[in-house]
Amino acid sequence: MAKFTMDMVLEYAKVFEENRDMGSDLNNAAKKAMKHNGQYVVNAYLTSPEQEQQLLEGGLDPKPMGNERIKQGNDFGIGRYIKLSRMHDHVMTFSDKNGKQTEVDFGGKPAVVNLTNGVENKAWWTYAEDGTLGNGTKAKVQYETYANGAGVRLIAIGVTDHVAWEDNSIPSEDDQLFMVG
């Protein structure tokens, strides 16, 4: 297991209790999220080629189960990202060599810290007061690998430059009937 903290650019940040990805019946990953009462997830864009090298040297499996771990994305950072997630409810039970069982909670929301006023003035980020993290938000992102680098788990986000979330969805014709202006 290796732990990383990197300067990254965020996309699709569903990292709060209020906006976590609840999953669906769409595919296996969405079904897994639904089974665990949702997941906290973000596409975290690398900001330098050296970060990708650091991950690989740190033991990240670049192609677990045949799928690219570091994906090509949009124009954030260097255009390559890693999807980081954490299940809402995810308690696992392990047995030691004597058969003693221990429960470990790998779930729950990640810590989100407001660093926009500097490290000396850090505070918890609150969804209600500070808002959602929009695409392009810059942050220090902490995460860890597990299962010989095949798994990646989000730990914490320190927001350094906030971009407000914008709803860029196109209203349907029915929605437009009720819009004024």
NUGUZA-403335 format. One record per residue: residue in one letter; x, y, z of N, C-alpha, C in turn; residue number from 1. Coordinates in steps of 0.001 Angstrom, whole numbers, plus 500000, padded with zeros to 6 digits. Layout:
N
VEXTOR   residuo     n_px     n_py     n_pz    ca_px    ca_py    ca_pz     c_px     c_py     c_pz   num
VEXTOR         A        X        Y        Z        X        Y        Z        X        Y        Z   NUM
...
This chain:
181
VEXTOR   residuo     n_px     n_py     n_pz    ca_px    ca_py    ca_pz     c_px     c_py     c_pz   num
VEXTOR         M   500856   498824   500000   500000   500000   500000   500896   501231   500000     1
VEXTOR         A   500574   502168   499121   501316   503428   499047   500321   504576   499141     2
VEXTOR         K   500754   505666   499744   499907   506844   499894   500527   507992   499102     3
VEXTOR         F   499674   508767   498415   500110   509878   497588   499332   511135   497945     4
VEXTOR         T   499989   512287   497862   499331   513588   497940   499854   514391   496766     5
VEXTOR         M   498940   514814   495886   499342   515495   494658   498472   516705   494380     6
VEXTOR         D   499066   517717   493731   498308   518854   493215   497598   518375   491962     7
VEXTOR         M   496259   518486   491954   495466   517946   490856   494333   518913   490511     8
VEXTOR         V   493686   518665   489375   492522   519434   488942   491336   518477   488926     9
VEXTOR         L   490214   518913   489500   489063   518034   489705   488006   518165   488616    10
VEXTOR         E   487374   517029   488342   486227   516965   487437   485256   515949   488034    11
VEXTOR         Y   483963   516206   487903   482929   515305   488409   483180   514970   489884    12
VEXTOR         A   483290   516015   490694   483569   515828   492122   482266   515573   492879    13
VEXTOR         K   482001   514310   493152   480830   513885   493937   481375   513389   495273    14
VEXTOR         V   481835   514333   496107   482596   513970   497307   481925   514390   498614    15
VEXTOR         F   480669   514789   498528   479927   515202   499714   478734   514270   499932    16
VEXTOR         E   478293   514197   501152   477111   513405   501480   475940   513834   500590    17
VEXTOR         E   475825   515135   500339   474691   515689   499598   474724   515398   498099    18
VEXTOR         N   475891   515078   497549   475931   514871   496097   476643   513581   495685    19
VEXTOR         R   476780   512630   496613   477483   511398   496251   476760   510662   495130    20
VEXTOR         D   477515   509900   494382   477002   509111   493267   476308   507887   493858    21
VEXTOR         M   475002   507785   493670   474224   506713   494288   474231   505418   493476    22
VEXTOR         G   474816   505425   492283   474878   504212   491476   473568   503951   490760    23
VEXTOR         S   473539   502833   490021   472345   502454   489254   472510   501012   488776    24
VEXTOR         D   471599   500566   487933   471670   499229   487339   472395   499258   485993    25
VEXTOR         L   473029   500367   485658   473635   500577   484342   474757   499600   484008    26
VEXTOR         N   475690   499398   484936   476821   498500   484693   477329   497978   486041    27
VEXTOR         N   478351   497131   486029   478843   496531   487269   479352   497567   488268    28
VEXTOR         A   480066   498588   487797   480582   499615   488705   479436   500387   489357    29
VEXTOR         A   478423   500731   488571   477272   501462   489109   476472   500586   490073    30
VEXTOR         K   476387   499290   489784   475695   498363   490695   476447   498242   492016    31
VEXTOR         K   477783   498232   491950   478589   498158   493170   478349   499399   494025    32
VEXTOR         A   478326   500583   493413   478065   501821   494151   476688   501767   494800    33
VEXTOR         M   475698   501276   494073   474340   501185   494606   474295   500231   495798    34
VEXTOR         K   475005   499115   495702   475051   498119   496777   475623   498710   498070    35
VEXTOR         H   476555   499649   497935   477210   500254   499101   476587   501600   499493    36
VEXTOR         N   475340   501848   499083   474628   503079   499418   475340   504294   498832    37
VEXTOR         G   475894   504140   497651   476543   505240   496950   478051   505238   497135    38
VEXTOR         Q   478679   506126   496359   480125   506281   496446   480500   507748   496306    39
VEXTOR         Y   481637   508079   496841   482237   509395   496669   483262   509214   495569    40
VEXTOR         V   483230   510045   494548   484060   509823   493370   484485   511149   492753    41
VEXTOR         V   485672   511154   492157   486177   512335   491456   487164   511879   490388    42
VEXTOR         N   487142   512564   489260   488193   512390   488264   489268   513406   488630    43
VEXTOR         A   490436   512921   489020   491526   513788   489485   492598   513834   488387    44
VEXTOR         Y   492742   515010   487775   493667   515192   486665   495077   515475   487167    45
VEXTOR         L   496021   514773   486575   497432   514984   486876   497847   516350   486328    46
VEXTOR         T   498804   516981   486983   499257   518305   486555   500677   518296   486005    47
VEXTOR         S   501315   517124   486008   502642   517001   485398   502898   515552   485021    48
VEXTOR         P   503695   515318   483986   504041   513942   483610   504793   513224   484732    49
VEXTOR         E   505498   513966   485556   506237   513367   486670   505298   512686   487669    50
VEXTOR         Q   504089   513199   487818   503126   512574   488729   502768   511163   488258    51
VEXTOR         E   502567   511006   486965   502257   509691   486422   503414   508731   486687    52
VEXTOR         Q   504624   509198   486483   505802   508377   486739   505893   508008   488219    53
VEXTOR         Q   505599   508977   489100   505625   508734   490547   504634   507636   490930    54
VEXTOR         L   503440   507662   490337   502430   506638   490618   502899   505256   490188    55
VEXTOR         L   503448   505181   488993   503911   503889   488481   505080   503362   489311    56
VEXTOR         E   506010   504247   489676   507139   503831   490513   506677   503456   491921    57
VEXTOR         G   505545   504055   492365   504987   503756   493681   504154   502488   493717    58
VEXTOR         G   504050   501777   492591   503371   500494   492583   501978   500472   491988    59
VEXTOR         L   501504   501592   491410   500176   501601   490798   500157   500632   489618    60
VEXTOR         D   499175   499756   489585   498993   498846   488460   498389   499677   487324    61
VEXTOR         P   499100   499852   486200   498599   500723   485132   497410   500144   484365    62
VEXTOR         K   497177   498830   484493   496103   498207   483715   495446   497072   484488    63
VEXTOR         P   494813   497390   485649   494163   496316   486404   492988   495741   485618    64
VEXTOR         M   492916   494421   485582   491849   493702   484877   491714   494163   483423    65
VEXTOR         G   492834   494597   482819   492848   494978   481412   492358   496377   481112    66
VEXTOR         N   491993   497153   482145   491486   498514   481945   492555   499541   482302    67
VEXTOR         E   492675   500581   481480   493635   501654   481750   493273   502345   483063    68
VEXTOR         R   494216   502451   483985   493992   503137   485262   494061   504654   485063    69
VEXTOR         I   495052   505116   484299   495202   506549   484018   494622   506780   482629    70
VEXTOR         K   493545   507554   482590   492773   507700   481359   492998   509064   480702    71
VEXTOR         Q   492778   509093   479392   492810   510341   478644   491479   511041   478868    72
VEXTOR         G   491524   512348   479161   490290   513067   479467   490194   514394   478758    73
VEXTOR         N   489737   515396   479476   489545   516738   478947   490829   517562   479059    74
VEXTOR         D   490711   518869   478950   491875   519761   478936   492307   520226   480324    75
VEXTOR         F   491950   519518   481372   492389   519880   482717   493784   519310   482941    76
VEXTOR         G   494618   520030   483681   495960   519536   483978   496684   519162   482701    77
VEXTOR         I   497229   517938   482655   497904   517459   481443   496965   516608   480582    78
VEXTOR         G   495676   516611   480911   494696   515889   480102   494559   514416   480448    79
VEXTOR         R   495246   513977   481494   495168   512571   481928   494716   512550   483380    80
VEXTOR         Y   493822   511612   483697   493256   511574   485043   493179   510165   485589    81
VEXTOR         I   493003   510123   486897   492763   508864   487587   491436   509019   488330    82
VEXTOR         K   490569   508031   488189   489277   508066   488881   489511   507575   490306    83
VEXTOR         L   489173   508419   491265   489332   508078   492679   487959   507954   493306    84
VEXTOR         S   487767   506891   494061   486463   506714   494699   486621   506130   496090    85
VEXTOR         R   485509   506164   496794   485422   505630   498148   483958   505291   498365    86
VEXTOR         M   483662   504063   498724   482281   503649   498932   481725   504265   500222    87
VEXTOR         H   480430   504500   500239   479783   505067   501416   479790   504064   502570    88
VEXTOR         D   479251   502882   502339   479223   501814   503350   480162   500709   502876    89
VEXTOR         H   481283   500543   503537   482223   499517   503081   483042   498987   504257    90
VEXTOR         V   482428   498126   505046   483101   497487   506178   483508   496088   505737    91
VEXTOR         M   484763   495743   505979   485254   494412   505620   485753   493719   506878    92
VEXTOR         T   485615   492395   506900   486067   491595   508036   487255   490749   507601    93
VEXTOR         F   488302   490797   508399   489513   490032   508128   489777   489083   509288    94
VEXTOR         S   490394   487950   508980   490776   486984   510012   492294   486874   510044    95
VEXTOR         D   492871   486893   511248   494316   486694   511357   494614   485197   511367    96
VEXTOR         K   495886   484825   511494   496273   483411   511407   495700   482567   512539    97
VEXTOR         N   495258   483214   513630   494641   482496   514749   493116   482453   514645    98
VEXTOR         G   492578   483011   513579   491137   483006   513383   490413   484181   514017    99
VEXTOR         K   491144   485086   514676   490518   486257   515283   490087   487217   514175   100
VEXTOR         Q   488826   487640   514235   488292   488518   513201   488354   489982   513625   101
VEXTOR         T   488666   490815   512648   488729   492260   512855   487944   492935   511741   102
VEXTOR         E   487111   493906   512108   486373   494685   511112   487134   495978   510831   103
VEXTOR         V   487239   496321   509540   487881   497558   509132   486895   498317   508251   104
VEXTOR         D   486671   499593   508572   485749   500427   507801   486539   501208   506759   105
VEXTOR         F   486383   500835   505496   487050   501512   504392   486130   502551   503753   106
VEXTOR         G   484952   502738   504279   483964   503621   503666   483906   504984   504318   107
VEXTOR         G   482840   505670   504000   482615   507007   504541   483155   508079   503628   108
VEXTOR         K   482686   509285   503863   483077   510392   502980   484542   510770   503202   109
VEXTOR         P   485177   511268   502152   486547   511736   502298   486558   513076   503037   110
VEXTOR         A   487669   513386   503658   487823   514703   504283   487966   515734   503166   111
VEXTOR         V   487236   516849   503269   487372   517940   502302   487694   519202   503091   112
VEXTOR         V   488866   519770   502808   489388   520911   503559   489464   522127   502640   113
VEXTOR         N   489122   523287   503175   489196   524545   502440   490582   525154   502666   114
VEXTOR         L   491398   525163   501616   492737   525762   501678   492814   527017   500809   115
VEXTOR         T   491670   527564   500398   491665   528709   499481   492221   529969   500127   116
VEXTOR         N   492238   530033   501452   492803   531187   502161   494162   530864   502765   117
VEXTOR         G   494811   529833   502244   496125   529437   502728   496042   528357   503792   118
VEXTOR         V   497129   527625   503938   497195   526513   504891   497000   527005   506318   119
VEXTOR         E   497508   528202   506627   497389   528721   507994   495943   529060   508368   120
VEXTOR         N   495066   529211   507380   493650   529519   507626   492724   528382   507185   121
VEXTOR         K   493229   527148   507187   492423   526028   506702   491207   525788   507596   122
VEXTOR         A   490159   525280   506954   488903   524968   507652   488227   523841   506887   123
VEXTOR         W   487260   523168   507518   486499   522139   506819   485675   522791   505730   124
VEXTOR         W   485605   522171   504567   484746   522637   503480   483342   522162   503789   125
VEXTOR         T   482371   523058   503708   480986   522640   503926   480188   522822   502642   126
VEXTOR         Y   479463   521815   502292   478651   521829   501077   477642   522979   501110   127
VEXTOR         A   476993   523166   502246   475943   524184   502364   476499   525602   502232   128
VEXTOR         E   477647   525869   502828   478200   527229   502826   479178   527494   501683   129
VEXTOR         D   480018   526508   501373   481064   526723   500371   480673   526240   498977   130
VEXTOR         G   479695   525351   498888   479193   524890   497605   479860   523638   497078   131
VEXTOR         T   479405   523254   495906   479912   522083   495212   481226   522433   494520   132
VEXTOR         L   482047   521434   494308   483318   521635   493615   483086   521462   492124   133
VEXTOR         G   483230   522548   491379   483004   522511   489942   484200   521989   489177   134
VEXTOR         N   483962   521627   487933   485034   521160   487065   486093   522252   486936   135
VEXTOR         G   487353   521867   487107   488457   522819   487044   488949   523268   488407   136
VEXTOR         T   488258   522859   489481   488720   523172   490835   490095   522550   491036   137
VEXTOR         K   491014   523329   491624   492360   522814   491909   492429   522413   493378   138
VEXTOR         A   493151   521315   493633   493203   520801   494998   494434   519933   495217   139
VEXTOR         K   494777   519801   496483   495737   518786   496902   494885   517555   497196   140
VEXTOR         V   495193   516446   496536   494376   515245   496663   495229   514142   497276   141
VEXTOR         Q   494685   513532   498330   495384   512434   498996   494621   511141   498723   142
VEXTOR         Y   495366   510112   498316   494771   508815   498035   495812   507732   498242   143
VEXTOR         E   495329   506489   498273   496233   505369   498503   495914   504242   497537   144
VEXTOR         T   496942   503432   497277   496744   502227   496485   496644   501049   497439   145
VEXTOR         Y   496007   499985   496994   495907   498746   497774   495815   497589   496789   146
VEXTOR         A   495817   496372   497281   495736   495163   496452   496823   495171   495377   147
VEXTOR         N   498066   495361   495834   499223   495368   494923   499088   496410   493809   148
VEXTOR         G   498500   497553   494137   498389   498654   493185   497200   498569   492258   149
VEXTOR         A   496379   497514   492375   495215   497371   491504   494057   498268   491947   150
VEXTOR         G   493975   498556   493248   492907   499396   493775   493436   500752   494188   151
VEXTOR         V   492568   501764   494108   492920   503127   494507   491758   503673   495337   152
VEXTOR         R   492061   504248   496504   491028   504765   497405   491285   506235   497735   153
VEXTOR         L   490280   507069   497531   490326   508490   497871   490341   508653   499382   154
VEXTOR         I   491217   509538   499895   491281   509803   501334   490799   511216   501649   155
VEXTOR         A   491399   512217   500991   491090   513607   501343   491339   514539   500163   156
VEXTOR         I   490669   515703   500219   490829   516748   499213   491033   518067   499950   157
VEXTOR         G   492075   518802   499570   492324   520147   500098   492150   521139   498967   158
VEXTOR         V   491026   521844   498937   490692   522761   497843   491592   523999   497926   159
VEXTOR         T   492357   524248   496855   493251   525412   496820   492724   526527   495925   160
VEXTOR         D   491958   526177   494890   491392   527171   493970   490026   526660   493523   161
VEXTOR         H   488978   527233   494096   487618   526745   493866   487018   527314   492586   162
VEXTOR         V   486424   526430   491797   485618   526811   490646   484196   526397   490986   163
VEXTOR         A   483277   527351   490942   481881   527049   491283   481294   526084   490261   164
VEXTOR         W   480472   525172   490743   479806   524217   489877   478753   524933   489056   165
VEXTOR         E   478678   524597   487766   477660   525161   486885   476852   524031   486287   166
VEXTOR         D   475542   524188   486283   474674   523204   485654   474600   523561   484176   167
VEXTOR         N   475336   522812   483365   475371   523088   481933   474419   522200   481151   168
VEXTOR         S   473481   521573   481856   472540   520711   481154   471581   521566   480331   169
VEXTOR         I   471133   521000   479241   470216   521705   478355   468793   521388   478819   170
VEXTOR         P   467983   522432   479089   466614   522179   479550   465789   521491   478460   171
VEXTOR         S   464906   520597   478887   464009   519932   477945   462942   520924   477481   172
VEXTOR         E   462190   520533   476454   461119   521406   475978   460098   521656   477080   173
VEXTOR         D   459785   520621   477884   458850   520798   478990   459383   521792   480005   174
VEXTOR         D   460713   521694   480330   461309   522642   481273   461244   524060   480739   175
VEXTOR         Q   461439   524221   479427   461439   525552   478827   460086   526221   478908   176
VEXTOR         L   459007   525427   478968   457660   526001   479104   457534   526823   480383   177
VEXTOR         F   458288   526429   481410   458138   527072   482711   459246   528069   483013   178
VEXTOR         M   460097   528375   482034   461202   529318   482251   460762   530702   481812   179
VEXTOR         V   461136   531696   482582   460823   533084   482268   462128   533822   482043   180
VEXTOR         G   462183   534685   481049   463380   535508   480876   464055   535368   479591   181
